[in-house]
């Protein structure tokens, strides 16, 4: 009875549905569902009720009813389609798409299903586009970042995404257009370090390479606010703000080197006023007590990097003149800071050295004597203004200022030492009871005794002073500094064995004390740095350096000091100098025997070489340094991103690397400890000598190492330019040779690398060395060309008319040197395989081509013979007429003799290639097989 009633209610519901009374229909279907258990009827009732839900826009109910019908019958096409419609209205497009896809599979010819399928696909694509568009992403990120209740993970992810987005041009523009600068300033206002950091880094990305945006951001954020953020104690924050300011300066001064088109190109902004304002605020930061030591360092770094001219060929040095007039006194104030005095500004271990470097760079950037005289006058007035018989602190500051200048432009410092009463003041401070006075005076004496010719006054007067202080003081800091002063005066004769300032064994005693202090971890880093500086002078003595490299704990203590140079980078130069001395990688003047005889005859002093400066001892020292882990220390030093890593220091590091790479057996160790990667920046930036030395060291590594391991990832492409720079007639033969070996190794790795070598215009240089009289150079260049001819652009140069490139290769195949023949034959084999035109061209470039080819095919060396046979096959395959010419020559007889040999393991390739040549002749019908 219940089933019959359920059927009646279903029919009643259908009638209501037809009359568009969907509520009544839904009621009838719902009553019927309570009465029946028949599955087919249940499916129909749910499906019909879903249709009512669609009509009444009850989409959740419709989707639910359709799902129940599908649970009973998974192929219920009407239920599937109705659920698809409901889900589409609910915005669940991907689920709706799956349902209609199933419908279309069940009824492929149903146009309605196909149309819905297309429509949903379009809607999904549009939804994805909107969902992932930068606009909505930016909005979403700011919502998360500005919501105080956001979870930590979400917050971090949003901050990182914003930074990445700011680095992309499209993303940066989108942030900018959507009031991004205002929202980023809101993040800065939260004062939460992680959010402020994210905002600063995003702004950096937005400023990079876009002058108009950088200008707007500078004015919106305001320079005083930016400097305020940089002044904080937090090192990470200070560095991030420094990067932001650098990005703004680069964009405003046109240093970003990016191409601009469209609206950006049309904007002509006068940025001089903004740049001057930035410089002015940075100079104010130097003398402000509110600025942290980190902030002061970053301000000095920015001034060092952006004020002096990068190229002295540029005439305009107005930025330097502005800083000298408006900021030199402020810089001198930083240089003259004495950490032990109560009036001292907040400093780091690097601050004074950075200020000295800035003074040096400014002085070097001056163009004429009047400008230098003005500079000197400001310094003199500042220092003499500090002299005060009543106030010892002021006198100490005056001497400290001179000491700082001596670390910068030495000539200027030397001039200031000559000021009336200066040396007397230094002597008086040496005899003072206060530790701080002695400390400053001793440091000034050390810096004053830099050059032998200028150190005569110090040597005559200073040694007794320093010895007296050394004996009487109980302060370790002063003791170590006086010792360094004695070290410096003791090494005034340089590497000259005959010019020893002190008695035999004295320098060894001084060095032993320095090593002892170096290993003493309880002494503060700044004081241990002085011990390293002492060794930098003493290791000019061969006995000292030999003892030092045998003292592994002292070596490793020095390396650790260099690696930990994040806090005190001033140690870099001392460590680099010590290593240059230990490896004897300084320049040595060539001794001409005739001149030595002449000097002896005229009773002139002749420099003597120490027995321990001979090659065997140097090699032993290099081995010990490598064993102690010198490479990883050097790699850490190269990474120091600071003005203290000067071009001179980079040159010293490059010299050490070159000395370490001398023995091919050691190069694997150097690569394993990160030496390959560390050399790249040294080869690209620094002094000319330093760049050449680093490039030569790179060439030595590239010649024998697997480039994928030595220079992982994209770094390998950076190696090409330094190597190409060595292909120069001004470089010596060894540098040319090893650069060619390195390029040969690189060009054998991938076509992308061959393309890079081609783009660096190395091909003409490689070709020049193929003409060299020197056998090894010619062979290395030909081997490099053998790898390069695989590249299509190189092949096109051989195809071009009016050049003798192919002729040179063919003639080199006829040389007597096996290795040279092997390389030339390899190049010719690849060229003739690539282009039929080159096969024909080969026969026209020289009349000796056939004789050379026959000699290759009969060569004793199997690799050369194989390459010759490949060339023969390429010529036979290229053209029937040419093939006939070859068959008529003695080449057929050679091919027959080689082809008839029994192929053993070594000769298999040769015999097989000869047989392929004979088969090719048979194909043409020139010869017939013997039955």
Rosetta blueprint (number, residue, H / E / L):
1 X L
2 X H
3 X H
4 X H
5 X H
6 X H
7 X H
8 X H
9 X H
10 X H
11 X H
12 X H
13 X H
14 X H
15 X H
16 X H
17 X H
18 X H
19 X L
20 X L
21 X L
22 X H
23 X H
24 X H
25 X H
26 X H
27 X H
28 X H
29 X H
30 X H
31 X H
32 X H
33 X H
34 X H
35 X H
36 X L
37 X L
38 X L
39 X H
40 X H
41 X H
42 X H
43 X H
44 X H
45 X H
46 X H
47 X H
48 X H
49 X H
50 X H
51 X H
52 X H
53 X H
54 X H
55 X H
56 X L
57 X L
58 X L
59 X H
60 X H
61 X H
62 X H
63 X H
64 X H
65 X H
66 X H
67 X H
68 X H
69 X H
70 X H
71 X H
72 X H
73 X L
74 X L
75 X L
76 X L
77 X H
78 X H
79 X H
80 X H
81 X H
82 X H
83 X H
84 X H
85 X H
86 X H
87 X H
88 X H
89 X H
90 X L
91 X L
92 X L
93 X H
94 X H
95 X H
96 X H
97 X H
98 X H
99 X H
100 X H
101 X H
102 X H
103 X H
104 X H
105 X H
106 X H
107 X L
108 X L
109 X L
110 X L
111 X H
112 X H
113 X H
114 X H
115 X H
116 X H
117 X H
118 X H
119 X H
120 X H
121 X H
122 X H
123 X H
124 X H
125 X H
126 X H
127 X H
128 X H
129 X H
130 X H
131 X H
132 X H
133 X L
134 X H
135 X H
136 X H
137 X H
138 X H
139 X H
140 X H
141 X H
142 X H
143 X H
144 X H
145 X H
146 X H
147 X L
148 X L
149 X L
150 X L
151 X L
152 X H
153 X H
154 X H
155 X H
156 X H
157 X H
158 X H
159 X H
160 X H
161 X H
162 X H
163 X H
164 X H
165 X H
166 X H
167 X H
168 X L
169 X H
170 X H
171 X H
172 X H
173 X H
174 X H
175 X H
176 X H
177 X H
178 X L
179 X L
180 X H
181 X H
182 X H
183 X H
184 X H
185 X H
186 X H
187 X H
188 X H
189 X H
190 X L
191 X L
192 X L
193 X H
194 X H
195 X H
196 X H
197 X H
198 X H
199 X H
200 X H
201 X H
202 X H
203 X H
204 X H
205 X H
206 X H
207 X H
208 X L
209 X L
210 X L
211 X H
212 X H
213 X H
214 X H
215 X H
216 X H
217 X H
218 X H
219 X H
220 X H
221 X H
222 X L
223 X H
224 X H
225 X H
226 X H
227 X H
228 X H
229 X H
230 X H
231 X L
232 X L
233 X L
234 X L
235 X H
236 X H
237 X H
238 X H
239 X H
240 X H
241 X H
242 X H
243 X H
244 X H
245 X H
246 X H
247 X H
248 X H
249 X H
250 X H
251 X H
252 X H
253 X H
254 X L
255 X L
256 X L
257 X L
258 X L
259 X L
260 X L
261 X L
262 X L
263 X H
264 X H
265 X H
266 X H
267 X L
268 X L
269 X L
270 X L
271 X L
272 X H
273 X H
274 X H
275 X H
276 X H
277 X H
278 X H
279 X H
280 X H
281 X H
282 X H
283 X H
284 X H
285 X H
286 X H
287 X L
288 X L
289 X L
290 X L
291 X L
292 X L
293 X H
294 X H
295 X H
296 X H
297 X H
298 X H
299 X H
300 X H
301 X H
302 X H
303 X H
304 X H
305 X H
306 X H
307 X L
308 X L
309 X L
310 X L
311 X L
312 X L
313 X L
314 X L
315 X L
316 X L
317 X L
318 X H
319 X H
320 X H
321 X H
322 X H
323 X H
324 X H
325 X H
326 X H
327 X H
328 X H
329 X H
330 X H
331 X H
332 X H
333 X H
334 X H
335 X H
336 X L
337 X L
338 X L
339 X L
340 X L
341 X L
342 X L
343 X L
344 X L
345 X L
346 X L
347 X L
348 X L
349 X L
350 X L
351 X H
352 X H
353 X H
354 X H
355 X H
356 X H
357 X H
358 X H
359 X H
360 X H
361 X H
362 X H
363 X H
364 X H
365 X L
366 X L
367 X L
368 X L
369 X H
370 X H
371 X H
372 X H
373 X H
374 X H
375 X H
376 X H
377 X H
378 X H
379 X H
380 X H
381 X H
382 X H
383 X H
384 X H
385 X L
386 X L
387 X L
388 X L
389 X L
390 X L
391 X L
392 X H
393 X H
394 X H
395 X H
396 X H
397 X H
398 X H
399 X H
400 X H
401 X H
402 X H
403 X H
404 X H
405 X H
406 X H
407 X L
408 X L
409 X L
410 X H
411 X H
412 X H
413 X H
414 X H
415 X H
416 X H
417 X H
418 X L
419 X L
420 X L
421 X L
422 X H
423 X H
424 X H
425 X H
426 X H
427 X H
428 X H
429 X H
430 X H
431 X L
432 X L
433 X L
434 X L
435 X H
436 X H
437 X H
438 X H
439 X H
440 X H
441 X H
442 X H
443 X H
444 X H
445 X H
446 X H
447 X H
448 X H
449 X L
450 X L
451 X L
452 X L
453 X L
454 X L
455 X L
456 X H
457 X H
458 X H
459 X H
460 X H
461 X H
462 X H
463 X H
464 X H
465 X H
466 X H
467 X H
468 X H
469 X H
470 X H
471 X H
472 X H
473 X L
474 X L
475 X L
476 X H
477 X H
478 X H
479 X H
480 X H
481 X H
482 X H
483 X H
484 X H
485 X H
486 X H
487 X H
488 X H
489 X H
490 X H
491 X L
492 X L
493 X L
494 X L
495 X L
496 X L
497 X L
498 X L
499 X L
500 X L
501 X L
502 X L
503 X L
504 X L
505 X L
506 X H
507 X H
508 X H
509 X H
510 X H
511 X H
512 X H
513 X H
514 X H
515 X H
516 X H
517 X H
518 X H
519 X H
520 X L
521 X L
522 X L
523 X L
524 X L
525 X H
526 X H
527 X H
528 X H
529 X H
530 X H
531 X H
532 X H
533 X H
534 X H
535 X H
536 X H
537 X H
538 X H
539 X L
540 X L
541 X L
542 X H
543 X H
544 X H
545 X H
546 X H
547 X H
548 X H
549 X H
550 X H
551 X L
552 X H
553 X H
554 X H
555 X H
556 X H
557 X H
558 X H
559 X H
560 X H
561 X H
562 X H
563 X H
564 X L
565 X L
566 X L
567 X L
568 X L
569 X L
570 X L
571 X H
572 X H
573 X H
574 X H
575 X H
576 X H
577 X H
578 X H
579 X H
580 X H
581 X H
582 X H
583 X H
584 X L
585 X L
586 X L
587 X L
588 X L
589 X L
590 X L
591 X L
592 X L
593 X H
594 X H
595 X H
596 X H
597 X H
598 X H
599 X H
600 X H
601 X H
602 X L
603 X L
604 X L
605 X L
606 X L
607 X L
608 X L
609 X L
610 X L
611 X H
612 X H
613 X H
614 X L
615 X H
616 X H
617 X H
618 X H
619 X H
620 X H
621 X H
622 X H
623 X H
624 X H
625 X H
626 X H
627 X H
628 X L
629 X L
630 X H
631 X H
632 X H
633 X H
634 X H
635 X H
636 X H
637 X H
638 X H
639 X H
640 X L
641 X L
642 X L
643 X L
644 X L
645 X L
646 X L
647 X H
648 X H
649 X H
650 X H
651 X H
652 X H
653 X H
654 X H
655 X H
656 X H
657 X H
658 X H
659 X H
660 X H
661 X L
662 X L
663 X L
664 X H
665 X H
666 X H
667 X H
668 X H
669 X H
670 X H
671 X H
672 X H
673 X L
674 X L
675 X H
676 X H
677 X H
678 X H
679 X H
680 X H
681 X H
682 X H
683 X H
684 X H
685 X L
686 X L
687 X L
688 X H
689 X H
690 X H
691 X H
692 X H
693 X H
694 X H
695 X H
696 X H
697 X H
698 X H
699 X H
700 X H
701 X H
702 X H
703 X H
704 X H
705 X L
706 X L
707 X H
708 X H
709 X H
710 X H
711 X L
712 X L
713 X L
714 X L
715 X H
716 X H
717 X H
718 X H
719 X H
720 X H
721 X H
722 X H
723 X H
724 X H
725 X H
726 X L
727 X L
728 X L
729 X L
730 X L
731 X L
732 X L
733 X H
734 X H
735 X H
736 X H
737 X H
738 X H
739 X H
740 X H
741 X H
742 X H
743 X H
744 X H
745 X H
746 X H
747 X H
748 X L
749 X L
750 X L
751 X H
752 X H
753 X H
754 X H
755 X H
756 X H
757 X H
758 X H
759 X H
760 X L
761 X L
762 X L
763 X H
764 X H
765 X H
766 X H
767 X H
768 X H
769 X H
770 X H
771 X L
772 X L
773 X L
774 X L
775 X H
776 X H
777 X H
778 X H
779 X H
780 X H
781 X H
782 X H
783 X H
784 X H
785 X H
786 X H
787 X H
788 X H
789 X L
790 X L
791 X L
792 X H
793 X H
794 X H
795 X H
796 X H
797 X H
798 X H
799 X H
800 X L
801 X L
802 X L
803 X L
804 X L
805 X H
806 X H
807 X H
808 X H
809 X H
810 X H
811 X H
812 X H
813 X H
814 X L
815 X L
816 X L
817 X L
818 X H
819 X H
820 X H
821 X H
822 X H
823 X H
824 X H
825 X H
826 X H
827 X H
828 X H
829 X H
830 X H
831 X H
832 X H
833 X H
834 X H
835 X L
836 X H
837 X H
838 X H
839 X H
840 X H
841 X H
842 X H
843 X H
844 X H
845 X H
846 X L
847 X L
848 X L
849 X H
850 X H
851 X H
852 X H
853 X H
854 X H
855 X H
856 X H
857 X H
858 X L
859 X L
860 X L
861 X L
862 X H
863 X H
864 X H
865 X H
866 X H
867 X H
868 X H
869 X H
870 X H
871 X H
872 X H
873 X H
874 X H
875 X H
876 X H
877 X H
878 X H
879 X L
880 X H
881 X H
882 X H
883 X H
884 X H
885 X H
886 X H
887 X H
888 X H
889 X L
890 X L
891 X H
892 X H
893 X H
894 X H
895 X H
896 X H
897 X H
898 X H
899 X H
900 X L
901 X L
902 X L
903 X L
904 X L
905 X L
906 X L
907 X L
908 X H
909 X H
910 X H
911 X H
912 X H
913 X H
914 X H
915 X H
916 X H
917 X H
918 X H
919 X H
920 X H
921 X H
922 X H
923 X H
924 X H
925 X L
926 X L
927 X L
928 X L
929 X L
930 X L
931 X L
